[in-house]
């Protein structure tokens, strides 16, 4: 069911799918498939830049599942031409995006 959780996305890697500060509806991560957009916990915080070139420390990422590697998911931001270095497991995935509040 729904976690009734809103997640804020504000990085450029998914900018063609969400705009900065959209609220996302996150649901259970059962039955993940290629093409699903997931929220997953990073093994350690990661620093990147937002749309205003300000440093942002991330502990979670919101990216699309592009392949499965055994028990791990290969994920990538829609605007990235490379896969994420970390391949999350089902335990790392908080949920999948099922809606956007504009």
C-alpha positions as a printed Julia matrix, in Angstrom:
102×3 Matrix{Float64}:
  0.0     0.0     0.0
  0.9     3.65    0.0
  3.41    4.89    2.54
  1.52    8.23    2.43
  4.96    9.72    2.09
  5.9    12.74    0.02
  9.48   12.95   -1.16
 11.07   16.07   -2.57
 13.21   15.74   -5.7
 15.64   18.56   -6.41
 18.56   17.36   -8.5
 19.12   17.56  -12.22
 19.4    13.83  -12.97
 15.61   13.4   -13.17
 14.74   16.94  -14.32
 12.91   15.78  -17.46
 10.64   13.6   -15.29
 10.15   15.85  -12.23
 10.75   19.52  -11.63
 12.55   20.83   -8.59
 10.44   20.66   -5.43
  7.69   18.41   -6.81
  6.28   16.18   -4.11
  6.31   12.49   -5.01
  3.93    9.8    -3.79
  5.98    6.79   -2.72
  4.46    3.3    -2.5
  5.68   -0.12   -1.4
  8.58   -1.51   -3.38
  7.12   -4.97   -3.97
  7.5    -6.4    -7.46
 10.05   -3.9    -8.74
 10.47   -3.96  -12.51
 12.66   -2.36  -15.11
 11.27    1.12  -15.73
 10.11    1.72  -12.15
 11.34    4.91  -10.48
 12.6     4.08   -7.0
 13.8     5.88   -3.9
 16.8     4.15   -2.39
 19.11    4.75    0.55
 22.76    5.35   -0.31
 25.33    3.36    1.69
 26.92    6.68    2.7
 26.04   10.36    2.1
 26.97   11.78   -1.3
 27.55   15.43   -2.26
 26.25   16.8    -5.58
 24.97   20.14   -6.88
 21.39   21.3    -7.35
 19.98   23.45  -10.17
 21.47   26.56   -8.53
 24.97   25.02   -8.4
 24.75   24.76   -4.63
 26.19   21.74   -2.83
 23.56   19.27   -1.62
 24.27   16.26    0.58
 22.13   13.3    -0.42
 21.34   10.23    1.67
 18.7     8.91   -0.76
 18.43    8.93   -4.55
 15.4     8.82   -6.83
 16.34    7.05  -10.06
 14.9     4.61  -12.59
 15.57    0.87  -12.6
 17.24    0.07  -15.95
 18.32   -3.53  -15.31
 18.58   -6.23  -12.66
 21.87   -7.86  -11.65
 21.01  -10.87   -9.49
 19.67   -9.4    -6.23
 20.76   -5.85   -7.11
 19.1    -3.17   -9.21
 20.98   -1.14  -11.78
 19.59    2.38  -11.62
 20.18    5.62  -13.51
 18.88    9.17  -13.52
 16.85    9.82  -16.69
 19.24   12.57  -17.81
 22.41   10.65  -16.95
 24.3     8.69  -19.61
 25.8     6.37  -16.97
 24.41    3.99  -14.35
 24.7     4.76  -10.66
 27.87    3.37   -9.14
 25.96    1.81   -6.25
 23.54   -0.98   -7.14
 20.85   -1.04   -4.43
 19.25   -4.21   -3.09
 15.56   -4.58   -2.31
 16.42   -3.75    1.32
 17.9    -0.38    0.22
 14.74    0.59   -1.69
 12.32    2.71    0.35
  9.61    2.55   -2.31
  8.64    3.36   -5.86
  7.2     6.56   -7.24
  3.56    6.21   -8.24
  2.53    9.84   -8.53
  3.64   13.46   -8.61
  2.04   16.43   -6.83
  2.72   19.62   -8.8
